[in-house]
């Protein structure tokens, strides 16, 4: 993608709209802003675009994008990047925004780890922010991280022919079970309860597959010399133990979000989310939010929802810059 790294030439350039976060919602927002004739910058803390889809779930299938029945996360990211490239946004990777303030002439000043960025409006598309995996307190897990203990699946082929233990009861655990079942020698999924947070349809697919599901089970310890060789699990009802010969343990128990400095920018927060109105506006005029970081009554955290939210926010950002601007456009009338 053009301008995928920060550079001194772009540092002093004023753009119409800056997206803080280069996940799927930020990428679509960059494209839509280009359609609206706005100059665009994307600032992304990770070294690549795509957010969680690229960093955590590249091999996971995505089902909630209109017109695409099923697509790998990494392939959706590639398409979104190609789409955003249409209008050549300035892309700043590996760069974190530390502070947001206003200049005397009304511009927003974004102080980042690489300098100062000036923009007329800001759209926060930071997702859940930086993410750290939730870790279990069981002997062997920390010691064998990267040696058979995983917190996500970056390559399905890495598990080919292996016996895999998946820990968790949410969507990620069950999705990975379905993805790994065709390539792994054996997949066992354990959960500490007999109630699952995953989508019922996915749960049923796993139950109908070769995956062995054990409920009321937790990890006691993981063993191995240089790599995972065994996992000792226990029944949390009576404490009885069972040893599984496994070569990989996938801990799909979630991630802890961290929005970092955003809490200090004067933007109203409710927990780890930013309340927005029907226009996508935050309590700070000229600052908007969309995607998982944004909240409002009836909010659904779907990629599809984020696309609609960011399109609305972009239109209102354009009107913030030029109050008489026309924001209702039909893409079929454009040529690019």
C-alpha positions in Angstrom: 0.0 0.0 0.0 1.3 3.5 -0.8 2.9 5.4 2.1 2.9 2.4 4.5 5.5 3.9 6.7 5.7 7.2 8.5 8.0 9.7 6.9 9.2 13.2 7.6 7.6 14.6 4.4 4.1 13.7 5.7 4.7 14.8 9.3 3.8 18.4 8.7 1.1 17.7 6.2 -2.5 18.7 7.3 -5.1 16.2 6.3 -8.9 16.4 6.5 -9.4 13.2 8.4 -7.2 10.9 10.5 -8.2 7.4 11.5 -6.6 6.2 14.7 -6.6 2.5 14.1 -6.0 0.6 10.8 -8.3 -2.4 11.4 -11.2 -3.3 9.0 -13.3 -0.3 10.1 -10.5 2.2 9.7 -9.6 0.8 6.3 -13.1 1.0 5.0 -13.4 4.5 6.5 -10.3 5.6 4.6 -11.8 4.4 1.4 -15.1 6.1 2.0 -13.4 9.3 3.0 -11.6 9.2 -0.3 -14.9 8.8 -2.0 -16.1 11.9 -0.2 -13.1 13.9 -1.5 -11.3 14.1 1.8 -7.5 13.7 2.3 -6.8 10.8 4.7 -4.2 9.6 7.1 -4.3 6.2 9.0 -2.2 5.8 12.2 -1.8 2.2 13.3 0.2 1.1 16.4 0.9 -2.4 14.9 3.5 -2.9 12.2 0.8 -4.0 9.7 -2.7 -3.0 8.8 -5.7 -5.1 9.6 -6.0 -4.9 13.4 -7.1 -8.0 15.2 -7.9 -9.8 12.0 -4.3 -9.6 10.8 -2.6 -9.9 14.2 -4.7 -12.5 16.0 -7.1 -14.3 13.6 -5.6 -14.3 10.0 -6.8 -17.9 9.5 -10.2 -17.4 11.0 -13.2 -17.3 8.7 -15.4 -14.2 8.7 -19.1 -14.5 8.0 -20.7 -11.1 8.8 -19.7 -9.1 5.7 -22.6 -8.5 3.3 -22.1 -10.2 -0.1 -19.3 -12.4 1.1 -20.6 -15.7 2.5 -17.3 -16.8 3.9 -13.8 -15.4 3.8 -10.5 -15.8 5.7 -9.7 -12.8 7.9 -6.3 -12.3 6.1 -8.1 -12.3 2.7 -10.7 -9.8 3.9 -7.8 -7.5 5.2 -6.1 -7.8 1.8 -9.3 -6.7 0.0 -9.8 -3.8 2.4 -6.2 -2.6 1.9 -6.6 -2.8 -1.9 -9.9 -0.8 -1.6 -8.4 1.8 0.7 -5.4 2.2 -1.7 -7.7 3.7 -4.3 -7.3 7.2 -2.8 -3.7 6.8 -1.6 -4.0 7.6 2.1 -1.0 8.5 4.1 -0.4 5.4 6.3 1.7 5.5 9.4 2.5 2.0 10.8 4.2 1.1 14.1 3.1 4.5 15.4 1.1 5.1 18.5 -0.9 8.3 19.3 0.0 9.6 22.7 -2.0 12.8 23.0 -4.7 14.8 21.3 -5.0 18.6 21.5 -6.2 21.6 19.5 -4.0 24.2 17.9 -4.9 28.0 18.1 -6.2 27.8 14.5 -8.6 24.9 15.2 -6.7 22.0 13.9 -6.2 18.8 15.9 -2.6 18.0 16.9 -1.9 14.3 17.4 1.3 13.7 19.3 2.6 10.3 18.3 5.7 8.2 19.1 7.1 9.6 15.8 6.3 13.3 16.1 3.3 15.5 15.5 0.4 15.0 13.0 -2.0 17.7 12.1 -5.6 17.0 11.0 -8.9 18.8 10.7 -11.0 15.9 12.2 -10.3 12.6 13.9 -12.1 9.2 13.7 -11.3 6.8 16.4 -11.3 3.2 14.9 -9.1 1.7 17.6 -11.1 -1.5 18.1 -10.4 -2.8 21.6 -7.1 -1.0 21.6 -3.9 -2.9 22.3 -4.5 -6.4 23.4 -2.8 -8.7 25.8 -3.8 -12.4 26.0 -5.5 -13.5 29.2 -3.2 -16.1 30.8 -4.0 -19.0 33.0 -2.0 -19.6 36.2 -0.9 -23.2 35.6 2.6 -24.5 35.8 4.3 -24.9 32.4 2.2 -22.5 30.4 4.5 -19.5 30.7 7.6 -21.6 30.3 6.4 -23.2 27.1 4.9 -20.1 25.4 6.0 -20.2 21.7 7.0 -23.8 22.2 3.6 -25.4 21.8 1.6 -23.0 23.9 -0.4 -20.5 21.7 -2.9 -17.8 22.3 -4.1 -17.6 18.7 -3.7 -19.5 15.5 -1.7 -17.6 12.9 -1.2 -20.6 10.6 -3.4 -23.6 10.5 -0.7 -25.7 8.7 1.5 -25.3 11.8 -0.9 -27.8 13.6 -1.0 -30.3 10.8 -0.7 -33.9 12.1 -0.6 -32.8 15.7 -2.7 -33.6 18.8 -4.1 -30.2 19.9 -5.8 -29.2 23.2 -8.0 -26.1 23.0 -9.0 -24.3 26.2 -12.1 -22.1 26.2 -15.8 -21.9 25.6 -16.2 -18.8 23.4 -16.4 -18.2 19.7 -12.6 -18.3 19.2 -12.2 -21.7 20.9 -15.0 -23.3 18.9 -13.9 -21.6 15.6 -10.3 -22.8 16.1 -11.6 -26.3 16.8 -13.5 -26.4 13.5 -10.5 -24.9 11.6 -8.0 -27.3 13.1 -10.1 -30.5 13.0 -9.5 -31.3 9.3 -5.6 -30.9 9.6 -4.8 -32.0 13.2 -4.4 -35.6 14.2 -6.7 -35.0 17.1 -8.4 -32.0 18.6 -9.7 -31.9 22.2 -11.6 -28.9 23.6 -12.1 -28.3 27.3 -14.2 -25.8 29.1 -14.6 -25.1 32.8 -18.5 -25.2 32.5 -21.1 -27.0 30.5 -22.4 -23.7 29.1 -20.7 -22.1 26.1 -20.5 -18.5 25.0 -19.9 -19.5 21.3 -22.6 -19.2 18.7 -25.0 -22.2 19.0 -24.6 -23.1 15.4 -20.8 -23.3 15.8 -21.2 -25.3 18.9 -23.4 -27.9 17.2 -20.9 -28.1 14.3 -18.1 -28.9 16.7 -20.3 -31.5 18.5 -21.0 -33.2 15.2 -17.3 -33.2 14.2 -14.3 -35.4 15.4 -13.5 -32.9 18.1 -13.6 -34.3 21.6 -15.4 -31.9 24.0 -14.8 -32.2 27.7 -16.8 -30.0 30.1 -16.0 -29.0 33.7 -12.3 -29.4 32.8 -9.4 -27.1 33.4 -5.7 -27.1 32.9 -3.7 -28.3 35.9 -0.2 -28.1 34.3 1.5 -28.5 30.9 4.7 -30.6 30.7 7.5 -31.0 28.2 11.3 -30.4 27.9 11.8 -28.1 25.0 8.2 -28.3 23.7 4.8 -29.3 24.9 4.5 -33.0 25.3 1.6 -33.5 27.7 -1.2 -31.6 29.4 -2.7 -32.6 32.7 -6.3 -31.5 33.0 -8.7 -31.9 36.0 -12.4 -32.2 36.6 -13.3 -29.1 38.7 -16.2 -31.0 40.3 -14.2 -33.7 42.0 -10.5 -32.8 41.3 -9.8 -36.0 39.3 -7.0 -35.7 36.8 -6.3 -36.9 33.3 -3.2 -36.7 31.2 -3.4 -35.9 27.5 -0.6 -36.5 25.1 -0.6 -33.3 23.1 1.9 -31.3 21.1 0.0 -28.0 21.1 -2.2 -26.1 23.6 -4.3 -23.2 22.3 -5.5 -20.9 25.1 -8.6 -19.2 23.7 -9.7 -17.6 26.9 -9.7 -14.0 25.6 -7.7 -10.8 25.5 -7.5 -7.9 27.8 -8.2 -4.6 26.0 -6.1 -1.5 26.6 -6.9 1.8 25.0 -3.9 3.4 26.6 -3.6 7.2 26.3 -7.2 7.7 24.9 -8.4 7.9 28.5 -6.5 11.1 28.9 -7.8 13.0 25.8 -10.9 14.5 27.4 -13.2 12.0 25.5 -16.1 10.6 27.5 -15.5 6.9 28.2 -17.8 4.2 29.6 -15.4 1.5 30.7 -13.4 0.7 27.6 -15.9 2.2 25.1 -16.6 5.6 23.7 -20.3 6.7 23.7 -21.3 8.2 20.3 -24.5 9.8 19.1 -26.4 8.9 15.9 -23.9 10.8 13.8 -20.8 9.0 15.3 -19.8 12.1 17.2 -18.1 11.9 20.6 -18.4 14.6 23.3 -15.4 16.4 21.6 -16.5 18.3 18.5 -14.6 17.2 15.5 -13.8 13.8 17.0 -15.8 10.8 16.0 -15.7 7.0 16.7 -16.8 3.8 15.0 -16.4 0.1 15.3 -15.7 -1.9 18.5 -14.5 1.1 20.4 -17.8 3.0 20.0 -21.0 2.3 21.9 -24.6 3.4 21.8 -28.0 1.8 22.8 -28.5 -1.4 20.8 -24.9 -1.6 19.6 -23.9 -4.8 17.8 -20.2 -5.5 17.6 -20.0 -6.7 14.0 -17.7 -5.7 11.2 -20.8 -5.0 9.2 -22.0 -2.6 11.8 -18.6 -0.9 11.9 -18.7 -0.2 8.2 -22.0 1.6 8.5 -20.9 3.6 11.6 -17.7 4.8 10.0 -19.5 5.9 6.8 -21.8 8.0 8.9 -18.8 9.4 10.9 -16.9 10.3 7.7 -20.0 12.2 6.3 -20.3 14.2 9.5 -16.6 14.8 9.6 -16.8 16.3 6.1 -19.7 18.5 7.2 -17.7 19.6 10.3 -15.0 20.8 7.9 -17.4 22.3 5.4 -20.8 22.8 6.9 -22.5 23.2 3.5 -20.9 20.1 2.0 -23.0 17.5 0.3 -22.5 14.2 2.0 -25.1 12.0 0.4 -23.3 10.4 -2.6 -23.9 7.4 -4.7 -20.8 5.4 -5.5 -22.4 4.2 -8.8 -22.1 7.8 -10.1 -18.4 8.0 -9.3 -15.5 7.0 -11.5 -12.1 6.1 -9.9 
